[in-house]
Amino acid sequence: MPTREYLTEAWRKAAQSESGGCVWVRLSDGRVEVVGSSPTGDGPDLAGPVNRFAPHEWRVFLAGVRTSSRFDLPVSMSA
């Protein structure tokens, strides 16, 4: 059985993630995989759900996040 370190070595934490709300991303078998943080917050939650995207889907999503306000939190939830 692979060790936790082996399973997580390819995961990257999103640069803008804050404590408790981190997103982890990796490329696996030609697909982008996205997971939340583990309950302890020290790595990806490998037991939780994994969202998988084709590379072009991921690029479209990132472009939307960077250029549109549709992904912004409502004013009452920010800060």
N, C-alpha and C positions, 0 to 999 in steps of 0.2 A: 504494500500500500504506500503510495507516495506521501511524503511528509507535507505538513502545512506549508513549509517554506517553498517546496517545489511547486505546489499548487498556486501559490500566490506570487511567485517571482515575476510573472509577466504582467500582473495587475498594476495599474497606475492610478493614484488618487487624483481626482480633479483639483486643479490648482485653486479654484475659488470655493472649494468646500469648507464648511465651518464645522466645528466640533459637534458631533451628534447628527449631522446631516450630510455626511460625505457620500460621494459617488465614486465608485471604482470602475475602471474601464480597461479592457484588454482586447487584443486581436487574437482570435482563436479559430483555426480552420477557415480562414478567409472571412470570418464574420466578426463584427464588433459586439462584445458582450459587456453588459452594464449591470452592476449589482450595488446594493447599499452596503453600509458598514456593518461589521459584526457587532453583536451586543456590547462587546467590550470597547468597540471603537478603534481597535488597533489593526484592523485589516478588513478585507472584503468579507461579506457574509456568504460563505460558500454553501451554507445550508438553506439560504433563502432563494427567492425567485431570481432568475437570470433573464434579462431582456436581451434579445439578439437582433441585430440589424445587419443588413447587407451594407457594404461600405458606402454605396451611393445614398442609401437611406440615412446613414449617420451624417454624411456631409450635408445633406439637405436640412436635417434637424439642426446641426450646428450653425449653418448659415441663417436659419430662422431665429435661433436664439441670439445671434450676434447682431442681426439687423432689424428685429421686430420687437415691439413691446408686448406681443401677445403671450409671452412666457413670463412676464414680470409678475411678481406677487402683488395682490391688491394692496393699496396704501395701508389698510388696517392690519395687514399681516407683516409688512416690512418693518424693520427697526425693532 
